[in-house]
Amino acid sequence: MADCLSFRKTGFFSNLITDYIEEKQDLKPFYNRFPTIKNFKSQIDEKKSTYDQSNREALVEVLQTQYSSLSTSEATQHHIDLLNEDSTFTVTTGHQLNLFTGPLYFLYKIVSTLNLAKQLKSNYPDFNFVPVYWMASEDHDFEEINFFNFKDKKIRWEKAAKGPVGHLSTSGLEKVAKQIEKEFGKSENAEYLKGLFKIAYLNHDNLAEATQFLANELFGKEGLVILDADDARLKSRFDHYIKDDLIHHTSFKETEKQAGVLSDLGYSVQVNPREINLFYMLEGLRERIVKKDQKYYVLETDMEFTKDEILELVDQHPERFSPNVVMRPLYQEVLLPNLAYIGGGGEQAYWLELKSLFDASSVTFPILMLRNSVLLYSDKVSKKIKKLEADIYDLFLSPEQLEALQTRRNSKIKIDFHKQKQTLHQQFAELYDLASKTDHSFYGAVAAQEKKQKNGLDHLEKRLLKAQKKKLKQQNERILELQSELFPGRSLQERQLNFSEIFVDYGERLIPKLLNELDPFQFDFICLELDIYNTKQ
């Protein structure tokens, strides 16, 4: 039931990402290995030789602590135990702590990661592969994560928030739970979702714990390992790189250099590094560290440190130093025995700025895998599209292009002056032959007349199209309404909808369906029909 369309043809992905998945030569210096199943063997060998195996003990210790209050599946516990072994590697995705998972692509990230781990195990049985969800618990942009969309309504958590979002108290989410009670309806699937929200957010003290519970409930039985790296035991394993950023600014120098080369190639730069790419973090505080006149300052505070003082703080309280978007990938790859990072187009774009930083830091750069992207539509919508004699791929066009296509398709009059243009071309070919036998001024007059005649035919064709659009307005409105439904706000569905909107109709079959249909090595946009209404009947 799944169909695919190239990422480039969707019109929703940048040239940088489409060039990357098409393996354009100019981009090869910006990554380590292209994501093929064969290339993972070399990635395994390299990571094994460069990874500090002593990090495993701290990693497992922290995971055991974080899972102590969760109902841990046998598969997840097995994966945590396997992380003690040198033959075990991870594949990782990361995501913000969006309320109730946020946009639908949260599911696609994790499904891609789970499926990649399975395929790697099948191809390399002598090794173990653990799927990891790295929670972005240290982010502090609350306005990016405090809502989700459900049937054209924004369900928002109103709260005065400061500091890392993972530390935020879940107080105030009772109001959101009441709104969900009203909006989700009374079906069996809706009741499950309402209960899931209440347990996740009303029975846990902070947003990190709530998100970990929720992701574990959705994917725990598949063996997903969820990590909150905001922990002193883990940060202490990264102290060397923290000090380097404070003193030598390697991340700034290398990332700026690589971003400059990307820019020279005509690509948009996703992130711009700062001289220091660290925040200072306390309860209710996450502010940038800056250096001025040989002293270190924390913005928006009166805190200042000498070089010796701040280096001592790194030793004593590494948990207070929070990597920004430039340093976080390095932290992840130092800490984990990781082979691949699975993310969306925006994420992969900033990872492509980081290869020289990893090289300078002697850390293996992971294989970058674009997560699966999906358009979900019901069997009812599929029937409507067929009835309109259209195709699901047509809906990726702009509304103007779609309306023109449907008008040409449904018009009883042929809106195509190709034949007339051919006749015109032949007539002018004869005139050009005549003009070649006389002076240049006559040749110019023929060319001017040809252009005028062609423009006239183009104008008449547009007038005819406009007239037929008006006549077929009712029919066209049906396809445009479907497009608006599947591409809310003229954006990809996966960036707008929350999983709950699909789950209410499709239920617990959703995640198994995605796991079964999606292939992490298929670098195409997937259109997936869900048998919602046929099943109900």
PEVEN-V204366 format. One record per pair of residues at least 6 apart in sequence whose ideal C-beta (glycine too) atoms are under 8 Angstrom apart, sorted by the first residue. I is the first residue (numbers start at 1). J is the second residue. Records with the same first field share a line. If there is no record, write none. Layout:
I=J ; J
This chain:
1=517 ; 528 ; 529 ; 530 ; 531
2=517 ; 518 ; 526 ; 527 ; 528 ; 529
3=392 ; 393 ; 526 ; 527 ; 528
4=522 ; 524 ; 525 ; 526 ; 527
5=393 ; 396 ; 524 ; 525 ; 527
6=18 ; 524 ; 525
7=13 ; 17 ; 18 ; 21 ; 370 ; 373 ; 523 ; 524 ; 525
8=18 ; 22
9=393 ; 396 ; 525
10=396 ; 492 ; 525
11=396 ; 397 ; 398
12=396 ; 491 ; 492
13=345
14=267 ; 268 ; 345 ; 349
15=266 ; 267
16=27 ; 262 ; 267 ; 268 ; 345 ; 349 ; 352
17=345 ; 348 ; 349 ; 370
19=26 ; 27
20=27 ; 31 ; 348 ; 352 ; 368 ; 370
21=370 ; 523
23=34
26=265
27=352
29=261 ; 355
30=258 ; 262 ; 352 ; 353 ; 355
31=351 ; 352 ; 355 ; 365 ; 367 ; 368
32=43 ; 46 ; 355 ; 364 ; 365 ; 366 ; 367
33=39 ; 42 ; 43 ; 367
34=367
35=340 ; 367 ; 368 ; 369 ; 520 ; 521
36=521
37=119 ; 120 ; 123 ; 521
39=367
40=120 ; 123 ; 124 ; 339 ; 340 ; 367
41=124
43=339 ; 340 ; 364 ; 366 ; 367
44=89 ; 124 ; 127 ; 339
46=364
47=89 ; 337 ; 338 ; 339 ; 364
48=86 ; 337
50=362 ; 363 ; 364
51=337 ; 364
52=237 ; 334
53=86 ; 337
55=237 ; 334 ; 335 ; 336 ; 337
56=83 ; 84 ; 86 ; 337
57=84
58=233 ; 234 ; 236 ; 237
59=83 ; 227 ; 234 ; 335 ; 336
60=80 ; 81 ; 83 ; 84
61=233
62=227 ; 231 ; 233 ; 234
63=80 ; 83 ; 225 ; 227
64=80
66=212 ; 226 ; 227 ; 228
67=76 ; 77 ; 80
69=209
70=212 ; 213 ; 216 ; 220
71=216 ; 220
72=80 ; 216 ; 220
73=216 ; 220 ; 221 ; 223
75=220 ; 221 ; 222 ; 223
76=216 ; 220 ; 223 ; 224 ; 225
78=223
79=128 ; 130 ; 131 ; 223 ; 225
80=130 ; 225
82=88 ; 128 ; 130
83=90 ; 130 ; 225 ; 337
85=128
87=126 ; 127 ; 128
88=127 ; 128 ; 129 ; 130 ; 337
89=127 ; 128 ; 129 ; 130 ; 337 ; 338 ; 339
90=129 ; 130 ; 131 ; 132 ; 225 ; 336 ; 337 ; 338 ; 339
91=113 ; 116 ; 117 ; 120 ; 129 ; 130 ; 131 ; 132 ; 338 ; 339 ; 340 ; 342
92=113 ; 131 ; 132 ; 133 ; 134 ; 332 ; 336 ; 338 ; 340 ; 341 ; 342 ; 366
93=109 ; 110 ; 112 ; 113 ; 132 ; 133 ; 134 ; 341 ; 342 ; 343 ; 371
94=133 ; 134 ; 135 ; 136 ; 328 ; 332 ; 341 ; 343 ; 347
95=102 ; 106 ; 109 ; 133 ; 134 ; 135 ; 136
96=102 ; 136 ; 139 ; 144 ; 145 ; 165
97=135 ; 136 ; 137 ; 139 ; 145 ; 165 ; 166 ; 207 ; 208 ; 211
98=106 ; 144 ; 145 ; 148
99=145 ; 146 ; 147 ; 148 ; 155 ; 157 ; 176
100=148 ; 155 ; 197 ; 200 ; 214 ; 498 ; 500
101=107 ; 148 ; 214 ; 215 ; 218 ; 498 ; 499
102=145 ; 148 ; 498
103=148 ; 494 ; 495 ; 496 ; 497 ; 498
104=374 ; 376 ; 493 ; 494 ; 495 ; 496 ; 497 ; 498 ; 499 ; 502
105=344 ; 371 ; 373 ; 494 ; 495
106=499
107=218 ; 499 ; 510 ; 511 ; 514
108=371 ; 372 ; 373 ; 374 ; 494 ; 514 ; 518
109=133 ; 342 ; 343 ; 344 ; 371
110=131 ; 133 ; 215 ; 218 ; 219 ; 224
111=372 ; 511 ; 514 ; 515 ; 518
112=342 ; 369 ; 371 ; 372 ; 518 ; 520
113=131 ; 132 ; 133 ; 224 ; 342 ; 520
114=131 ; 219 ; 222 ; 223 ; 224 ; 515
115=515 ; 518 ; 519 ; 520
116=129 ; 131 ; 340 ; 342 ; 369 ; 520
117=129 ; 130 ; 131 ; 223
118=129
119=520 ; 521
120=127 ; 129 ; 339
121=127 ; 128 ; 129
129=339
130=223 ; 225
131=222 ; 223 ; 224 ; 225
132=224 ; 225 ; 226 ; 227 ; 336 ; 338
133=215 ; 219 ; 224 ; 225 ; 226 ; 227
134=227 ; 229 ; 332
135=166 ; 208 ; 211 ; 212 ; 215 ; 226 ; 227 ; 228 ; 229
136=328
137=164 ; 165 ; 166 ; 167 ; 207 ; 208 ; 211 ; 228 ; 229 ; 230
138=164 ; 166 ; 229 ; 230 ; 279 ; 281 ; 286 ; 322 ; 323
139=145 ; 164 ; 165
140=162 ; 163 ; 164 ; 165 ; 279 ; 286
141=165
142=159 ; 161 ; 165 ; 168
145=165
146=156 ; 157 ; 158 ; 159 ; 161
147=154 ; 155 ; 156 ; 157
148=154 ; 155 ; 498 ; 500
149=155 ; 488 ; 496 ; 497 ; 498 ; 501
150=180 ; 183 ; 184 ; 498 ; 500 ; 501
151=183 ; 501
152=488
153=183
155=176 ; 179 ; 180 ; 183
156=176
157=172 ; 173 ; 176
158=172 ; 175
159=168 ; 172
161=168
162=284 ; 285
163=281 ; 282 ; 283 ; 284 ; 285 ; 286
164=230 ; 281 ; 286 ; 322
165=207 ; 208
166=206 ; 207 ; 208 ; 211 ; 228 ; 230
167=206 ; 207 ; 208 ; 283 ; 284
168=206 ; 207
169=205 ; 206
170=201 ; 202 ; 204 ; 205 ; 206 ; 207 ; 210
173=201 ; 202
174=202
176=197 ; 201
177=194 ; 197 ; 198 ; 201 ; 202
180=193 ; 194 ; 197
181=194
184=190 ; 193 ; 194 ; 500 ; 504
185=504
187=504
188=507
189=503 ; 504 ; 505 ; 506 ; 507 ; 508
190=504
192=507 ; 508
193=500 ; 503 ; 504
196=214 ; 217
199=213 ; 217
200=210 ; 211 ; 213 ; 214 ; 217
201=210
203=213
204=210 ; 213
208=228 ; 230
212=226 ; 228
215=224 ; 226
216=224 ; 226
218=511
219=511
222=511 ; 515
229=235 ; 331 ; 332 ; 335
230=319 ; 322
231=319
232=317 ; 318 ; 319
234=335
235=242 ; 318 ; 319 ; 321
236=318
237=334 ; 335
238=318 ; 323 ; 331 ; 334 ; 335
239=314 ; 315 ; 318
241=327 ; 330 ; 331 ; 334 ; 361
242=278 ; 314 ; 318 ; 321
243=311 ; 314
244=250 ; 361
245=251 ; 252 ; 276 ; 277 ; 278 ; 327
246=276 ; 278 ; 289 ; 291 ; 296 ; 307 ; 310 ; 311 ; 314
247=307 ; 311
249=275 ; 276
250=357 ; 360 ; 361
251=273 ; 277 ; 326 ; 327 ; 330 ; 357
252=273 ; 274 ; 275 ; 276 ; 277 ; 326
254=354 ; 356 ; 357 ; 359 ; 360
255=271 ; 273 ; 326 ; 353 ; 354 ; 356 ; 357
256=272 ; 273
257=356
258=352 ; 353 ; 354 ; 355 ; 356 ; 357
259=269 ; 271 ; 272 ; 273 ; 353
262=269 ; 352 ; 353
263=269
267=349
268=349
269=353
270=346 ; 349 ; 350 ; 353
271=325 ; 326 ; 350 ; 353
273=326
274=288 ; 324 ; 326
275=290 ; 291
276=288 ; 289 ; 290 ; 291 ; 296
277=323 ; 324 ; 325 ; 326 ; 327
278=288 ; 289 ; 321 ; 322 ; 323 ; 324 ; 327
279=286 ; 287 ; 288 ; 289 ; 321 ; 322 ; 323 ; 324
280=286 ; 287 ; 288 ; 289 ; 298 ; 301 ; 303 ; 320 ; 321 ; 322
281=319 ; 320 ; 321 ; 322
282=320
285=301
286=322
287=298 ; 299 ; 300 ; 301
288=298 ; 299 ; 324
289=296 ; 297 ; 298 ; 299 ; 310 ; 321
290=296 ; 297 ; 299
291=297
294=306 ; 307
295=304 ; 305 ; 306
296=304 ; 305 ; 306 ; 307 ; 309 ; 310
297=303 ; 304 ; 305
298=304
305=313
313=320 ; 321
314=321
323=330 ; 331
325=350
326=350 ; 353 ; 354 ; 357
329=341 ; 351 ; 354
330=354 ; 357 ; 358 ; 361 ; 363
332=338 ; 341
333=358 ; 363 ; 364 ; 365 ; 366
334=363
338=366
339=366 ; 367
340=366 ; 367 ; 368 ; 369
341=347 ; 351 ; 366 ; 367 ; 368 ; 369
342=369 ; 370 ; 371 ; 520
343=351 ; 368 ; 369 ; 370 ; 371
344=370 ; 371 ; 373
345=370
348=368 ; 370
351=368
352=368
354=365
355=365
358=364 ; 365
359=365
369=520
370=523
371=520
372=514 ; 518 ; 519 ; 520 ; 522 ; 526
373=492 ; 494 ; 525 ; 526
374=494 ; 514 ; 518 ; 525 ; 526 ; 527 ; 528
375=392 ; 486 ; 492 ; 493 ; 494 ; 525 ; 526 ; 527 ; 528
376=493 ; 502 ; 528 ; 530
377=392 ; 486 ; 527 ; 528 ; 529 ; 530
378=505 ; 529 ; 530 ; 532 ; 533
379=529 ; 530 ; 531 ; 532 ; 533 ; 534
380=532 ; 533
381=482 ; 485 ; 486
382=392 ; 529
384=478 ; 482
385=391 ; 392 ; 395 ; 479 ; 482
388=406 ; 475 ; 478 ; 479 ; 482
389=409 ; 410
390=406 ; 409 ; 479
392=527
393=527
394=402 ; 405 ; 406 ; 479
395=402 ; 479 ; 482 ; 483 ; 486 ; 487
396=487
397=405
399=480 ; 483 ; 490
402=479 ; 480 ; 483
403=469 ; 476 ; 479 ; 480
404=465 ; 469
406=472 ; 475 ; 476 ; 479
407=415 ; 465 ; 468 ; 469 ; 472 ; 476
408=415 ; 416 ; 465
410=472 ; 475
411=468 ; 471 ; 472
413=464 ; 468
415=461 ; 464 ; 465 ; 468
416=461
417=457 ; 458 ; 460 ; 461
420=457
421=454 ; 457
424=450 ; 453 ; 454 ; 457
428=446 ; 449 ; 450 ; 453
431=446 ; 449 ; 450
432=443 ; 446
434=446
435=442 ; 443 ; 445 ; 446
436=443
469=476
486=493
487=493
488=496 ; 497
489=496
499=510
502=510 ; 530
503=510
505=530 ; 532
506=513 ; 530 ; 532
510=530
513=528 ; 530
514=528
517=526 ; 528
518=526
